[in-house]
Amino acid sequence: MRVNGEEIQLERETALPDFLKSGGYDAARIAVERNGEIVPKSMYGECILNDADTLEIVQFVGGG
């Protein structure tokens, strides 16, 4: 699987929330694109990742 341009080995199919948690991502502060399409937060639980997927994960940061 490719995440933000980096190849990683996904051992088995994994639900998106589990993958994000294991990567230390705060789901409230990110946007996820899977295979070129934005994944709505309401669909995270139904999104099952496999080794052929490409993810782009963008984190929002505060500032001023």
DRENDO-1510 file (C-alpha; in Angstrom, 1 decimal, always signed):
<recs>
REC; n; res; u; v; w
REC; 1; MET; +0.0; +0.0; +0.0 .
REC; 2; ARG; +1.2; +3.5; -0.6 .
REC; 3; VAL; +0.6; +6.2; +2.1 .
REC; 4; ASN; +1.5; +9.8; +1.3 .
REC; 5; GLY; +3.9; +8.6; -1.4 .
REC; 6; GLU; +5.6; +6.0; +0.8 .
REC; 7; GLU; +5.3; +2.3; +0.2 .
REC; 8; ILE; +4.3; +0.3; +3.3 .
REC; 9; GLN; +3.4; -3.4; +3.7 .
REC; 10; LEU; -0.1; -4.0; +4.9 .
REC; 11; GLU; -0.2; -7.4; +6.5 .
REC; 12; ARG; -3.9; -8.0; +6.0 .
REC; 13; GLU; -7.1; -6.0; +5.2 .
REC; 14; THR; -7.6; -3.4; +7.8 .
REC; 15; ALA; -10.5; -1.0; +8.6 .
REC; 16; LEU; -9.5; +2.6; +8.0 .
REC; 17; PRO; -10.2; +3.7; +11.7 .
REC; 18; ASP; -7.8; +0.9; +12.9 .
REC; 19; PHE; -5.2; +1.9; +10.4 .
REC; 20; LEU; -5.4; +5.6; +11.5 .
REC; 21; LYS; -5.3; +4.7; +15.2 .
REC; 22; SER; -2.2; +2.6; +14.7 .
REC; 23; GLY; -0.6; +5.4; +12.8 .
REC; 24; GLY; -1.3; +7.9; +15.6 .
REC; 25; TYR; -3.7; +10.0; +13.5 .
REC; 26; ASP; -6.4; +12.1; +15.1 .
REC; 27; ALA; -9.5; +11.4; +12.9 .
REC; 28; ALA; -11.0; +14.8; +13.9 .
REC; 29; ARG; -8.0; +16.6; +12.4 .
REC; 30; ILE; -7.5; +14.8; +9.1 .
REC; 31; ALA; -8.9; +14.2; +5.6 .
REC; 32; VAL; -8.3; +10.9; +3.8 .
REC; 33; GLU; -8.2; +10.3; +0.1 .
REC; 34; ARG; -8.3; +6.7; -1.0 .
REC; 35; ASN; -7.5; +5.8; -4.6 .
REC; 36; GLY; -8.2; +9.3; -5.7 .
REC; 37; GLU; -11.5; +9.8; -3.9 .
REC; 38; ILE; -12.2; +11.6; -0.6 .
REC; 39; VAL; -13.5; +9.2; +2.1 .
REC; 40; PRO; -16.3; +11.0; +4.1 .
REC; 41; LYS; -15.8; +10.7; +7.8 .
REC; 42; SER; -19.2; +9.0; +8.0 .
REC; 43; MET; -17.8; +6.2; +5.8 .
REC; 44; TYR; -14.5; +5.6; +7.7 .
REC; 45; GLY; -15.9; +2.5; +9.5 .
REC; 46; GLU; -17.0; +0.9; +6.2 .
REC; 47; CYS; -13.7; +1.5; +4.5 .
REC; 48; ILE; -11.5; -1.6; +4.4 .
REC; 49; LEU; -8.0; -1.1; +3.2 .
REC; 50; ASN; -5.9; -3.6; +1.3 .
REC; 51; ASP; -2.4; -3.7; +0.0 .
REC; 52; ALA; -3.4; -2.4; -3.5 .
REC; 53; ASP; -4.7; +0.9; -2.0 .
REC; 54; THR; -3.2; +4.4; -2.2 .
REC; 55; LEU; -3.9; +6.8; +0.6 .
REC; 56; GLU; -3.2; +10.5; +1.0 .
REC; 57; ILE; -3.7; +11.7; +4.6 .
REC; 58; VAL; -3.8; +15.4; +5.2 .
REC; 59; GLN; -3.6; +16.7; +8.8 .
REC; 60; PHE; -5.0; +20.1; +9.6 .
REC; 61; VAL; -3.0; +22.3; +11.9 .
REC; 62; GLY; -4.0; +25.4; +13.8 .
REC; 63; GLY; -2.1; +28.6; +13.7 .
REC; 64; GLY; -2.4; +32.2; +13.3 .
</recs>
